[in-house]
Amino acid sequence: MTLIVNYYNQIGGGKNRGVILLKFLAALLITYSHMGLLFPQYGGLVTGGAIGDGLFFFCSGFTLFLGRTDNFPNWYKRRINRIYPTIIMWALLSSLFFDWNWYVEELIIPPRYWFVPCIMVYYVIFYIIRTFFMNHLKWVFTIFFVVIALSSIWLLDYTKSVMYADVSFMRVYYFLFMLLGAMTAISKRKERTLLRAGVYTIISVGLYYVCMGSYKLDSTLCRFQLISLMPLLSTIYWLFVFCDAAKVARIFDKSWMGRPVYFISTLTLEVYMVQYALFTDRFNDIFPWNILLTYIVIFLIAYFLKCSSNLFSLLFKEDRITWEKVCQV
């Protein structure tokens, strides 16, 4: 049985190949940024979490503005049906196999996964923006950027680097990346060469890490860390332009490359959920192969979770349960 059901139909059925590649990169980067335990002597190499999160929120905004319209209850229900069967099944599986304890309220707002309540709130805001401000996204982006910037200056302690740290306010920044994805989705993009997109991506990434490195070297520079938002937003945009280029998207014409990329890109939520239970230093003696091994295990468990959540979801629908529907990604 083919793991990726209707692969070519999915790729050719209106799905943007650049977004698929970005989601693939997001899954890799977000996972990599949490792999500190697997790097016995090179923990400083573990990075990329902010870029991975930015990619994921960008893709969410992009696909939201290109998806079908509906009244709010039905539109929001589809978002719930995508996320919460996975959370419920992971609560069950992690309790059985990893001895995790879940309280009932954690199924709605899981404390281990800040992304879930964050994006469920963003969905509501995005529905309002899409319904009433579709033609004014640049103004919406500007207003939110100014409000978020002023709020962060007022609320955060800039004597240390906190923008992308584990603090609640960091979630607000990623709303800008969703708006960027929405603007990109409905804008008429100019044709740009692959070389230019690649160069701009490298420059943007370099500027972002120069900013972040300077904040760590000199704490007095932390008060200027909002500047890092600009190269980070630029990184996400130019990465999309690069991945959306026809020459790069040709990897989907080769099934041995396109299938794994598409497979992993559809499991971003599941990968995000399972990874924390699977990190271990047990195989650090085979570094760096322990990283590849961990990735493989995470993707396999994520796919098992995906199939489990598909089955759970089908139990509450009138559709017939078939192996194709259970195993579909």
N, C-alpha and C positions, 0 to 999 in steps of 0.2 A: 504493500500500500504506500502510495506517495504521501510523504509527510506534509508537503505544501500543496494543499488542494487547490486546483484551478489556478496554478501559479501564473501561467501566461495570460489567462483571462483577467486576473487581478491587475497585473502590470499594464495590460493594454486597455483596461476598463476605466481609465480616467485617473488613476493614481499617479501622482507626480513622482517621477523617479528621483529627483533631487531630494524631496522630502523623505523618501524611503531610505536613501543613503544617509541623510542627517539623523534619522532615528536609529539607524545602525551604529553610527558614530557615537550618538548619545548613550546607547546601551553600553558600548565599550568604555567610554570615558567615565561615566558615572560609576560603573563597577570598578574600574581601575583606581579611581580616586579614593576608594574605600579599602584598598588592598595593603594598607600599611603593615599589617600583621605578616604578610607574605614576603616582605622585603627585610631580611635580617640585618643588612648593613647599609641599605640604600633607601631609607625611608623618605629622604628628601626628594626622590624621584616620583613619589606618589602625588599626583596633581591632576588638574583638568576637570575637577568637579563642577566648578562654576560654568565652564564652557559646556560641559555635558548637560547641565540643567538648563542653560540658556538655549541649547539646541532643542531640547525636548519641549520647552514652552513655546519656542518659535514654531515648531511643527504643529503643536496644538492649536495655536492661533491661526496658522495657515489653513489647516484642514477644517477648522470651525467655520471660517468664512466662505469656504467652497462647498460645504455640506448642504444638504437639502434643508429647506425651511419648514417650519411647522409651528403650531401654537406652543407656548412655553411648556406646559405639562408634558406633552408628548416628546418635545425636543429634549427636555431635561431627563426624561425617563430613559432615553437611549444612552445618555451619558452614565446614568446610574447602572444600567444593565451591562455596560462595558466594565465598570470598575468594581462594583460591590460583590458580584459573584466570586471574583478573584479574591477579594479580601476575606470573604466568609470561608471559602475553601482553604485559603492559606492559614486562617486561624485554626481550622480543624487539623490540617496536615502538620503544621508546626507544633501544635499541642501534642499530637500523637507521636511524632518522630524526633522532635527537638526539645520537648518538655517546656515549651513556652506557655505562659499563662495569659489568657485574654479575658478581660472584663467585657460585659455586654456593650458598654458605651464605647469601648475601643474599636468595635466593629464599625461605628459611625465616624469617629474621629480617632484613628489609630495613632497613638503617640510616637511610635517608632518611625512613622512615615509622614513627615510634615507635608509632603507633596499632595496627599489625598484631600484633606480638608481645604488646603490652599486652592487647588484647582477646581474643586466643587464650588467654591465661592466665586472664583474667576469665571466659571461657566455662566453664572447668573449675570454678572456684570457684562460679559461678552454678548449675551443674548440681547440685553438692552442696547448696547452699542451697535450691534448688527441691525437691530430693528429700526432704530431712530437716527443713527449717526453714520451710516454706511458711507456716505459721500463726504464725510468730514473727519476722516481718520487721522489726517496729519494734525489737525487742531486738537483732536482727542489725545493723541500721543504727546503733543507739546504740553497740554494742560496737566496730564498725569505725570509727565517728567518733572515739571516745575513743582507740583504738589509733593511728589515723592522726595525730590531733592531737598525742599524746605523742611519737610517732616523729618527726614533723616538728620539734618543738621540740628534740628530742635531736640530730637529724642535720643540720639545716640551719643555715646562717649567717644569722641574721636581722638582720645589720647592713645588709643591702640587700634590695630586693624580689626574691624568688626563687620565690614560690609558683607563678606561672604563666609563669615564664621557661623557657628551654630547658635544663632540668635534669631528670635522670632521675626524681627524686622526685615531680615534678608529676603523673606518670601515676597515682600512687596516689590522688590526690584524686578523680579521675574515677570511681573505683569507687563512691563515694558517690552519684554521679548515676545510675549504673546501678541501685543499690539504690532510689533515689528513684523511678525509672521503674517498677521492679517493684512497689513498694508502691502506687503510683498505679494500676497496671494491675488489681490485685486488690481494691482498696478500693472501698467504696460511696461514691461522690462525691456531695456535696450539690450541689443546683442553685444556681448562683451567677449573678448578672446579668453581662451582658457589660461593663457600665460598671464594676462592682466589680473584675472580673478585669483590665480594662485599667488601672484606677487602681493596683491593687496591683503590676502588672507595671512600670509607670512608676516607682513609688516604689522597687521592688526594684532596678531598673536604676540609678536615681539613687544609691541608697545604695552599690551596688557600685562605681560610678565615683568616688564621694566617698572611699571607702576606698582605692582604688587611686591616686587623685590625691594623697591625703594622704601615702601611703608614698613617693611620688616627691618631694614637696615637703620632707618632713622624714624623714630616714633613721632617726631614733630611733623613729619610729612603726612601722617595719617589724617590730618584735618582736610587734606586735599584728595582723599581717596575716591570721592565721587567722580573724579576725572577718569578713573579706570572704567567707568560705565561706558564711556565713548568707544574705546578700543574693543571692549567686550562685545558691545552691540555691533560694531563694525566686523568683528571676527565672525559672528554668527551669520550676518548678512552675506559676507563674501564667501564663506564656506558654502552657503546655499547656492550662490551664483556659480561657484566652482563645480559643485556636485550636480547642478542642473544643466551643465554644459553637455552638448550632444555626445562629445567624445568620451566623457566620463560615464554618462548614462548607458553607453554601449555595453558595459559589463553585464547588463540584464539580457543582452542578446546571447550570452554564453551561459548556459544553464548551470555549469559547474561553479561559476562565480555568482550569478544572479540569485540562484536559489538560496544559498546560505545567507546572503545579505538580506534578502527579503524575509527569510525565516526569522532571523534575529531581530530585524526591525519591527516585526509584529509582536515581539515578546517584551517590549520595553517595560511595560507595567509589571509583568511577571518576573522579569530579571531584577527589577528594582525591589520587588517584594522578597524574593528568596535569598538574595546574595548575603545578607547579614548572618544567616544561619549556616552558611557554607564556608566562610573564611576560616582557615586553620593554618597554624604554623607547623603542622605535622609533617609536611613535605618540603620544608625549607632547605633540607640538605640537597635537594636536586634543583635549587634555584639556577636559572630562571624558568626551568620547565614546570615548576609548581604553579606558575602564573597561567600558563597555557592549560594545564590540567584543571585548575580552578574554573577558568572560563568555560571549559567543556562541560564540567559538572553543573555549573550554574545554568547554562543553556538547556541542558537535558532536564534538570529539575523544573526550570521555568516552563518548558514545554509540557511536562507532566501536569503542572499546575494549570496551564492553559486548557488542557484536555479535561481536567477535573472541573474547572469552572464552566466549561462548555456544557458538560453533562449536567451539572447542577442547574444551570440556566434552563436547559431543555426540559428539566423535570417540571418546570412551572409554565411551560408553553404548550400549545396544542400541537406543535410540530412533532412529527415522528422522530424518535431517537434512532439515528443511524451512526455507524462508525465514521462516515465521512463528516458528519456534522460535529461529532465529538472531537475528532482529530484535526479539524480545520483551524488554521491560524489566520 
